[in-house]
Amino acid sequence: MVKIITIGEDILGANDARARANKARLDASGIFTVNIMSSPGAGKTSLIMGTIKALRNKVGIAVIEGDVASSVDADKIAAIGIPVVQINTAGGCHLDANMVEKALDALPLEGIDLLFIENVGNLICPNAFALGEDQRVMISSLPEGDDKPYKYPAMFADTDVVLLNKTDLQPYLDFDPAAFRKVVTGLNPDVIIFPLSCKTGEGLPDWFAWLESAVRGKKKGGHGKNPGH
Amino acid sequence: MPHSSPCLIMKSAMHEFSITESVLNLALEKAGQAGATKVTRINLVIGEMSGVVGDCVQFFFDAISRNTIASGARLYFEPRPTQLRCHRCQNVFEPHDHDWSCPGCHETAIEIVSGRECYMESIEVE
């Protein structure tokens, strides 16, 4: 006899539950966690490296690197003496909460105030998989075009911060910053946008100040903004 | 399912794989709680914006559900189109390519009201 069972549950509910557990663990250690997402080549690693350089004397930093393959990015970070765990997704296009849980097991959490999780370069699905982060930071770069929010609306709607990178290339491109800002804030009225260039350093101080203040806020007992989504 | 499923050459195939694993686990959990011996059908609601390719999910499902009570179950995907609501005039509309502004009042502050669904509505069991 056929019986229908009504479920009405999110397919990724198990991932969300695991993300909440990761968040609780990071909260207990007072670690402000940033999930960094972008397309390949938008500047995630350059941004992380530049931010480490600027803030490492003030806050304890660790990194979880997600890549389809290789440890090129993790090697760069390890070379400057920052604790880093590489996750290779073996073809997978996003990180999930389970992978991050295992990475946390391998990281020394004591003395860490700020954790960067560098997601796999992809604008399609990483936003669907909560990891346990406090904030989602998306990097979009000028060469990608100002139409990206129309093509990947869910990514832009879900992020807390957009870093608009490679502003130094503006003279060579047709990118319209006002059009970009209009569509992103239309989709996501609370988003914070920082135009910057990891190459020239333009705009970076505003991002550093925002991040440092968020890290301090968490140390004082705040719990970030996104409780595992 | 054809063996030459296009998802195998698509970069996003692993995305469908993780979705499929979650679908199977959730269906088995619910069927187990109900004391079912077989899952025959799984009804999913998938929004246009969720980036999930239904054929891929069924293809992976057939492979990973072997030796479970969900082996042979058919997956049904109820699509949901992208729909936006204008913050100014509350008009609900479907966007056209690069134009996400309200067709009524041209406001660009909008809210996504549908198209992001990714949930299991029900399962049919024996």
HADDOCK unambig.tbl for C-alpha pairs under 7 A between the chains (distance, minus, plus):
assign (segid A and resid 1 and name CA) (segid B and resid 126 and name CA) 5.40 0.50 0.50
assign (segid A and resid 2 and name CA) (segid B and resid 124 and name CA) 6.37 0.50 0.50
assign (segid A and resid 2 and name CA) (segid B and resid 125 and name CA) 5.51 0.50 0.50
assign (segid A and resid 2 and name CA) (segid B and resid 126 and name CA) 4.75 0.50 0.50
assign (segid A and resid 3 and name CA) (segid B and resid 124 and name CA) 5.54 0.50 0.50
assign (segid A and resid 3 and name CA) (segid B and resid 125 and name CA) 5.26 0.50 0.50
assign (segid A and resid 3 and name CA) (segid B and resid 126 and name CA) 6.10 0.50 0.50
assign (segid A and resid 4 and name CA) (segid B and resid 122 and name CA) 6.70 0.50 0.50
assign (segid A and resid 4 and name CA) (segid B and resid 123 and name CA) 5.75 0.50 0.50
assign (segid A and resid 4 and name CA) (segid B and resid 124 and name CA) 4.45 0.50 0.50
assign (segid A and resid 4 and name CA) (segid B and resid 125 and name CA) 6.35 0.50 0.50
assign (segid A and resid 5 and name CA) (segid B and resid 122 and name CA) 5.42 0.50 0.50
assign (segid A and resid 5 and name CA) (segid B and resid 123 and name CA) 5.30 0.50 0.50
assign (segid A and resid 5 and name CA) (segid B and resid 124 and name CA) 6.22 0.50 0.50
assign (segid A and resid 6 and name CA) (segid B and resid 121 and name CA) 6.17 0.50 0.50
assign (segid A and resid 6 and name CA) (segid B and resid 122 and name CA) 4.30 0.50 0.50
assign (segid A and resid 6 and name CA) (segid B and resid 123 and name CA) 6.69 0.50 0.50
assign (segid A and resid 7 and name CA) (segid B and resid 120 and name CA) 6.21 0.50 0.50
assign (segid A and resid 7 and name CA) (segid B and resid 121 and name CA) 5.27 0.50 0.50
assign (segid A and resid 7 and name CA) (segid B and resid 122 and name CA) 4.87 0.50 0.50
assign (segid A and resid 8 and name CA) (segid B and resid 119 and name CA) 6.39 0.50 0.50
assign (segid A and resid 8 and name CA) (segid B and resid 120 and name CA) 5.44 0.50 0.50
assign (segid A and resid 8 and name CA) (segid B and resid 121 and name CA) 4.44 0.50 0.50
assign (segid A and resid 8 and name CA) (segid B and resid 122 and name CA) 6.64 0.50 0.50
assign (segid A and resid 9 and name CA) (segid B and resid 119 and name CA) 5.48 0.50 0.50
assign (segid A and resid 9 and name CA) (segid B and resid 120 and name CA) 5.55 0.50 0.50
assign (segid A and resid 9 and name CA) (segid B and resid 121 and name CA) 6.94 0.50 0.50
assign (segid A and resid 10 and name CA) (segid B and resid 118 and name CA) 6.09 0.50 0.50
assign (segid A and resid 10 and name CA) (segid B and resid 119 and name CA) 4.17 0.50 0.50
assign (segid A and resid 10 and name CA) (segid B and resid 120 and name CA) 6.32 0.50 0.50
assign (segid A and resid 11 and name CA) (segid B and resid 22 and name CA) 5.97 0.50 0.50
assign (segid A and resid 11 and name CA) (segid B and resid 23 and name CA) 5.89 0.50 0.50
assign (segid A and resid 11 and name CA) (segid B and resid 118 and name CA) 6.06 0.50 0.50
assign (segid A and resid 11 and name CA) (segid B and resid 119 and name CA) 4.80 0.50 0.50
assign (segid A and resid 11 and name CA) (segid B and resid 120 and name CA) 6.00 0.50 0.50
assign (segid A and resid 12 and name CA) (segid B and resid 22 and name CA) 6.24 0.50 0.50
assign (segid A and resid 91 and name CA) (segid B and resid 14 and name CA) 6.73 0.50 0.50
assign (segid A and resid 92 and name CA) (segid B and resid 14 and name CA) 4.98 0.50 0.50
assign (segid A and resid 92 and name CA) (segid B and resid 15 and name CA) 6.75 0.50 0.50
assign (segid A and resid 93 and name CA) (segid B and resid 12 and name CA) 6.47 0.50 0.50
assign (segid A and resid 93 and name CA) (segid B and resid 14 and name CA) 6.33 0.50 0.50
assign (segid A and resid 93 and name CA) (segid B and resid 15 and name CA) 6.24 0.50 0.50
assign (segid A and resid 124 and name CA) (segid B and resid 51 and name CA) 6.77 0.50 0.50
assign (segid A and resid 150 and name CA) (segid B and resid 98 and name CA) 5.95 0.50 0.50
assign (segid A and resid 183 and name CA) (segid B and resid 108 and name CA) 6.60 0.50 0.50
assign (segid A and resid 186 and name CA) (segid B and resid 108 and name CA) 5.19 0.50 0.50
assign (segid A and resid 186 and name CA) (segid B and resid 109 and name CA) 3.72 0.50 0.50
assign (segid A and resid 186 and name CA) (segid B and resid 110 and name CA) 5.57 0.50 0.50
assign (segid A and resid 187 and name CA) (segid B and resid 109 and name CA) 6.23 0.50 0.50
assign (segid A and resid 187 and name CA) (segid B and resid 110 and name CA) 5.64 0.50 0.50
assign (segid A and resid 187 and name CA) (segid B and resid 111 and name CA) 6.13 0.50 0.50
